[in-house]
Amino acid sequence: MEDQSSEQTYGLITPSFHLLLKEFPLNQPESREIIDEILHSFRDVPGGLMVILNEIQSKIGYISQPIQEYISLILNIPVSTITGVVSFYSFFTTKPRGDHTIKFCMGTACYVGGTPQLMRKAEQILDIQTGDTTPDNHITMEVCRCVGSCSQAPVVVVDEQLYGRVRPSKVPPLIRDIMKTYEDS
């Protein structure tokens, strides 16, 4: 006789489903509870996938491949559709971000204005590559596309604060200011 105490899985109990539930963060009861609540609340809403992804990004912080596969199974949507949406919109991320995010604009004006040099300088200081997070999870470096401030190129966005006409000499103080918030606490 099958154990009746198994968790609610919307009738999708398969061997691959059980393997998926062992993946982080789905193996964390509090994370999966949040995801399940979001899926239950918005599964029948028109355009619900965007709402679901936004809510998961907001509550969990990222939408990993295992989370995308879980959404696919629960909503019966191809995982390629979910991955397409997550990869298309730059505000979604598939990896956890640090407490602070530095975004380097790679729009044409910013690129020509020197963004690659700014990125190299930050990578040297933080000892990470663009797209990665520092080992202490404090700072994530990302690339973004045009932020609409071409007249101030090159532009760097730190935690939604825009800095224009940034030169390589300004990168160390920007990073120092971020790091100072941890030294003070």
C-alpha positions in Angstrom: 0.0 0.0 0.0 1.3 3.4 -1.0 2.1 5.9 1.7 -0.8 8.4 1.9 1.3 11.0 3.7 3.2 12.0 0.6 3.3 15.7 -0.1 0.9 17.4 -2.6 2.4 17.4 -6.0 -0.5 18.0 -8.3 -0.6 14.3 -9.4 2.9 14.5 -10.9 4.7 11.9 -8.8 7.4 10.3 -11.1 10.9 9.1 -10.5 12.3 12.3 -12.2 10.0 14.4 -10.1 11.5 12.9 -6.9 15.0 13.5 -8.2 14.1 17.1 -8.9 12.9 17.6 -5.4 16.4 16.7 -4.1 17.9 19.7 -6.0 18.6 23.0 -4.1 16.6 25.1 -3.3 13.7 22.6 -3.9 15.1 20.4 -1.2 14.6 23.2 1.3 11.0 22.9 2.7 10.6 26.6 3.3 11.7 27.4 -0.3 9.5 24.8 -1.9 6.6 25.9 0.3 7.0 29.5 -1.1 7.2 28.2 -4.7 4.2 26.0 -4.2 2.2 28.8 -2.8 3.1 31.1 -5.7 2.2 28.3 -8.2 -1.1 27.6 -6.6 -2.0 31.3 -6.4 -1.2 32.2 -10.0 -1.5 29.0 -12.0 -4.9 29.9 -13.6 -4.2 33.6 -14.0 -4.0 34.8 -17.7 -0.3 35.6 -18.3 0.4 33.9 -15.0 3.8 32.7 -16.0 5.3 36.2 -15.8 3.6 36.8 -12.5 4.9 33.5 -11.2 8.4 34.1 -12.3 8.4 37.6 -10.9 7.1 36.4 -7.5 9.6 33.6 -7.4 12.5 35.9 -8.3 11.3 38.3 -5.6 10.8 35.7 -2.9 13.6 33.2 -3.6 16.0 35.6 -5.3 16.7 33.6 -8.5 15.1 31.1 -10.8 17.5 28.1 -11.1 17.2 25.4 -13.7 15.7 23.0 -11.1 13.1 25.6 -10.2 12.3 26.1 -13.9 11.9 22.3 -14.3 9.6 22.2 -11.3 7.4 25.0 -12.6 7.3 23.1 -16.0 6.1 19.9 -14.3 3.5 21.6 -12.1 2.1 23.9 -14.8 2.5 21.5 -17.7 4.4 24.1 -19.7 7.5 23.1 -21.7 10.7 23.9 -19.7 12.0 25.5 -22.9 9.2 28.1 -22.7 10.1 29.0 -19.1 13.8 29.1 -19.9 13.1 31.3 -22.9 11.3 33.8 -20.7 13.9 33.7 -17.9 16.8 34.2 -20.3 15.1 36.9 -22.3 14.4 39.3 -19.5 17.5 40.7 -17.8 15.8 41.2 -14.5 15.6 37.4 -14.0 18.6 35.5 -12.8 19.4 31.8 -12.6 22.0 32.1 -9.9 21.8 33.7 -6.4 22.9 37.3 -6.4 25.0 39.0 -3.8 23.6 41.6 -1.4 24.8 44.3 -3.8 24.8 44.3 -7.6 27.1 46.2 -9.9 25.7 46.4 -13.4 27.9 47.5 -16.3 25.9 49.0 -19.3 27.0 47.5 -22.5 24.8 49.6 -24.8 26.7 51.0 -27.8 27.5 54.4 -26.3 28.7 52.8 -23.0 30.7 50.1 -24.7 32.5 52.7 -26.9 32.9 54.9 -23.9 34.9 52.4 -22.0 32.7 49.9 -20.2 35.0 46.9 -20.9 37.9 48.7 -19.1 35.6 49.4 -16.1 34.6 45.8 -16.0 38.2 44.6 -16.1 39.1 47.0 -13.3 36.2 45.7 -11.1 37.1 42.1 -11.9 40.7 42.7 -10.7 39.5 44.3 -7.5 36.9 41.8 -6.6 38.7 38.8 -8.1 35.6 37.5 -9.9 34.4 37.5 -13.5 31.4 39.5 -14.7 28.4 37.3 -14.1 29.7 36.0 -10.8 29.3 36.7 -7.1 32.0 37.2 -4.6 32.6 34.1 -2.4 31.2 36.1 0.6 28.0 36.7 -1.4 28.3 40.5 -1.0 28.7 41.7 -4.5 27.5 40.4 -7.9 28.8 41.8 -11.2 26.5 41.8 -14.2 26.2 43.2 -17.7 23.1 45.0 -18.7 21.9 46.5 -22.0 21.2 50.1 -22.6 19.8 51.8 -19.5 18.7 54.9 -21.4 21.4 57.3 -20.1 23.6 57.3 -23.2 24.5 61.0 -22.8 26.3 59.9 -19.5 28.2 57.0 -21.0 29.8 54.9 -19.7 27.2 54.1 -17.1 27.5 51.8 -14.0 24.4 50.9 -11.9 25.1 50.0 -8.3 22.0 48.7 -6.5 19.7 50.7 -8.8 21.7 53.9 -8.3 23.0 55.1 -11.7 26.6 56.5 -12.0 27.4 58.3 -15.2 30.7 59.2 -17.0 32.5 56.6 -14.9 36.2 56.3 -15.5 38.4 53.4 -14.4 39.8 55.5 -11.5 36.2 55.8 -10.1 35.7 52.0 -9.9 37.8 51.4 -6.7 35.9 54.1 -4.7 32.5 52.7 -5.9 33.5 49.2 -4.7 35.1 50.5 -1.5 31.8 52.3 -0.7 29.9 49.0 -1.1 32.4 47.1 1.0 32.3 49.7 3.7 28.6 48.9 4.4 29.9 45.4 5.6 32.8 46.8 7.6 30.4 49.2 9.5 27.9 46.5 10.4 
